[in-house]
Amino acid sequence: MKKKLLSLLLASAMVVSMVCACGSDKSSELSQTVKDTKETEEKKLVSVTLNEVAHSIFYAPMYVAIEEGYFEDEGIDLTLITGFGADKTMTAVISGEADIGFMGSEASIYTYNEGAKDYVVNFAQLTQRAGNFLVARDNEPDFKWEDLKGKDVIGGRKGGMPEMVFEYILRQNGIEPSKVNIDQSIDFGSTAAAFAGDQSKYDYTVEFEPSATALETEGKGYVVASLGTDSGYVPYTAFSAKKSYLDQNPEVIQGFVNALQKGMDYVQAHSPEEIAKVIAPQFDETDLETITKIVTRYYEQDTWKADLVFEEDSFDLLQDILEDAGELTERAPYKDLVTTEFAEKAIQ
């Protein structure tokens, strides 16, 4: 018994000696293993290209998700591209240049009604109000929509949400759009410059942020109305992808929506000042004070949904607006063009 115990003690001593001798090597090996594991995890990130209709503070929850690393947390390496117009964004998605598009859902309806087989499906709604503002040449504290009759106004692209919501508001106020001289020919990114030009003939322009605030800051115009406030709740922008992409990449889409929902949750739980600080890197050309002012405008008019579920009544309202604008000859089925599966899972 004593010999056996002595043997065990000697064996233990040898093991301890070996561990001590190799300690530095094992530590080095462990460090390398951790490094290799980290690199492997980074390599597992799936590349996703997102084409956004415009780069605007209006879409703050998405930029929060980007800046806070929520997409990486969900295994996504996101590339963000600005399309400068729903038509261009839709073209990028249909052609395969972009995996996901972020734009007004009217584009998906147009594509579907044109007979596309691999049509685009909306899977997450971000904003529930219009994000543009009416900017006047002069300060008009008592502005009324009827003041636009006979005036020259820079509108949006024909058939696009900015223009249709604008016309929707006019009709809601008893004004036929034909009674207003609306210029729909100016490129989306050039409207503010056209309005501010020395030879400009325009009395008003419909602008997104930060252009609306920039015109005010430069003394070139004054925000006199919010289209988001005056139009009420409207399904203004949503994320979409081709049906084939959704079918083939459900886990990627779910991760994408999960990341967006975290951005929505952050916006719901934080102040405009906190939101502005997070998204500031997305807008290097805009100072923090201006970003905060713009975020506050959107925050106070209840721009962002609490979740990403694109409900059927919102889709019906969108098609009502399209019909009123004369842009829809046949209504598209909600069940084909909208899926709520991913958004509902994201809030569970």
N, C-alpha and C positions, 0 to 999 in steps of 0.2 A: 504493500500500500504506500509506504514511504517512497520507494523507488518510482512508483507511478506518479506521485505528487511532484517529486523532484523533476521528472521528465516534463511534466506539464508546465512547471515554472520556467524551465530552461527554454522550452518552445515559445512561451509567451514573451520571454526576454528577447529572443531572436526576432520575433515579429515586431516588437516595439522598436528594436534597433533598425530593422529594415525600413519601417515607416518613417523613422526620423531621418534616415539616410536619403530616402527618396521623397521626403516631404516637399522640397522645392520643386522637384520634377512633377509631382502629382498636382501641385498648386498651379504650375504652368499649364499642365494638360487640361485642368479644370477650367482655367481662364480661357484657353483656346476653344474648348468645347462650348462655353457660354457665348463666345464671339461667333463661332460657326453657327450656333443655333439662332442667334439674333439675325445674322446675315440670311439664313435660310428663311426665317419668318418674313424678313423684308422682301425677299424674292417672291414670296407667295402673294404679294399684293397684286390685285388684278387691275390692269390699266383700263380706265373708263374715260372716254372723251365726252364732255358735256358742252353743248353749244347753247348759249343763252341769248335771248332776243336782244338784250341790252345790258350794259353794266351799270346798275343803278342801286342806290341805297334802298330803293323800294324793295329789293330782294334781300334785305338784311339777314333773315334767318339762314339762308343758304351760305352767306359769307361767314356767319358765326360758325357754322358747321365746318367750313374749310379752315378757318383760322384756329379753331379749337382742336383740330385734328380728329374730328369725329369720323371722317371718311377713312382715314388710315386705321382707326380703331376697328372699323368694319371690314378691313382688308382691301380697301380700294385706293389705288393711286389715281387721283382725279386730275385730268387736264381740262381747264376751263377756257373756252373760246367764245368770243362775242360775235354774234352773227349780224347785228345791226338791222333787225327786221325779221318778223315772223316768217316771211317768204324765204329768206335766206337760211334761217335756222331749219325750217322744214326741208329745204333742199339738201342741207347737210345730213340730216337724219335719213332721208329716203335714199340718198346716194351711198350711205355707209361711212361718210367722212366723220360723222358723230354717232356715238352709241345712243345718247339720250339728248332730247331737245327740251328746252325750257322756253315756253312762248304762250301766246293766247291759244286756247283750245279750238278757236274757230278754224285754225289751219288744219287741224285733224279732221274736222267735218268736211271741209272743202276737198281734201285728199280722198276721203272715203267716198264722197258722192261722185268723184271723178272716176270711180271704179277701180282704185288701187287694190290689188289682191293682198299684198303684204302691207296693209294700212297701219297707221300710227295709232297707238292706244294710250290714253291718258291714265297714269297710275298714281299721281299725287298732285293735289291742288295746294299752292303756296299762299296766294293772296286772295282776299275776298272783297277787295275794293279797288277801284281804279287808282293808279298811282301818279296821275298827271294833274297839272294845275293850269288854270287859265291866267295868262300873264298879259296885262294891259300896258299900253304905251304910257298912259298917265295914271296917277294914283286915283282910284275910284272907290272910296270908302262905302259908298251907297250903291255899289254895282248890283244890277239886276240882269238876268239872262236876256231879257227883252232888249237890253241895250245893244245887243249884237246885231240886231236887224239892220241890214244895209251896210254893215262894216266888213272890212277885209281881215280875214282870220287865217292863220296858218294852221291847218288841221293835220290829220295823219293820213297814212296810206289808205286808199279806198279798200274796204273790206277788212281792214285791220281793227283790232279792239280799240285802240285810242280814238280812231275816227268814229267808230260805231257807237261807243259809249258817249262821245261828245254829241252825236246826233240824237241819241236816245234821251239825253238830258234836255236838249232843245225841244223835242216833242213833248216831254214831260212838262215843259213850261209853256206849251201851246205855240211853239215856234216851228214852222216848217224849215228844215235845213236849207231849202232853196232860197229862203229869204235872207240868208247870210252868204257873203262871198267867201266861200271856203276854198283855200288853195291846198290841194292834195298832191301836188307835184314835187314837193321838196323832200329830199332824202331825209330819213329819220335823224341822222346825226348832224344835219345842217340847218335845222329849223331855227335854233337860237341865233345862229350867226346871221341868217337871212332876216330875222326880225330886228336884230341890233344894228344892221348895216346902215350907213349914212343915207343911202338912197332908198331905204325900206319904205314901202307904202302901207305896211300892215298896222292895223290898230290893235290886234290881239294875236297871241300864239298859244297853242296848247303844248306844254312842256313837261317832261319828266324832270326829276331831280338827278343830278345837282344843277341842271341848266336853269330851272326856274329861280332858284336862290341866287345863282351866279348873275343872272340878269338884274335881280334886285340889288345885289352888292355893287354891281358896276353902274347902277343908276340908269340902266337901259330899259327897265320895266318894273311892274308891280304885280305881285300875285293878288288877284281879286276874287278867285273862287277855286275850290277844290272839287275836281270831278269825282273823286272818291267819295266825298261827303254827299254831293248832290245826286249822284246816281244810285246810292244805296249799295247793298251787298250784291256784288257781281263776281262770278268766277273768272277773274281777270287773267291769271297765269297758272299754268300747270306743267308738270314734267311728263314727258311722253317718250315712247320708243316704238320701233316697229314690232308688230305682233310676233314675228319670228325671233327677234332678240329677247322679248319677254319669255317666250316659250323655251328658248335655249339657255337662258341665264337667270332663272328665278332667284338663285341665291345671291347673285350680284345685285339684282334689283332690290331684293329685300334688305341687303346691307346698305345700299344707297338710301333707301327710304328710312331705315333706322337712323342713319346719320343725320338726315334732314329733320327727323322728328326731334332729335336731341337739340338741333338748332332752334326749332320751334319752341321747345320747352325752355331753353335759355332765354329767349326773347320774352316769353310770358312771365318769367320769374325775375327779370332784371330791369333796371331803369334805363331810360334812353341814354343817359351818360355812360353807363356801363356797356351797353350795346355798341355805342359809338366808338369807344376805346378798342373794343375787340375787332371791329371791322375796319378800323382806320387804315391798316396796311393795304387794304384793297383799293384805297382811294388816296394814293400818295399826293395827287395834285390838289387835294381839298384839305383845308385845315380842320383840326378837330372841332373847333367851335362851330363851323359850318355843318360838319357831319352830324354833330349833336342836334343842331337846330332842325335838320332834315329828318333825322330819326324821330325826333319829338313830334314833328308834324304827322308822320305816318303812324306813330304810336298812339297819338291822341284820337285819330280817326278810325282806330280799330282795323288797321290794314291787314294784319296777319291772323290766319286761322290758328286755333289752338292745336288742331291736328291736320293731317294731310288728306283726309277722306273727301273725295270728290262726289258729293251727293247728287242724286238724280234731279231734285228740284232745282239745283244750281245749273245743271246741264240744260234743263228745260228753259230756264230763264235766259241762258246764253243763246239758245236757238230762237227765243222770242225776239231778242235784240237783233239777231241776224235777219230775221224775217222783216222786222220793222225797217231795217236798213236796205231791204230789197236785195240782200246778198244770199238768200237761201231759197231754193226752189223745192227742196225736199228735205224733211227732217231726218236726221240720222239716229239710229237706235242707240240708246244709252248703254245697253248690255254689250254692244260691240265695241264702242269707243272708250269705255271707261271700265277700269277694274279697281276695286277698293280693297282687294285681298292684301296687298302689301302694306297699305296705310293702316288697315285695321290691326294687322299683326304688330305693327310698330308701336301701337299705343297699348298693347296688352301687358 
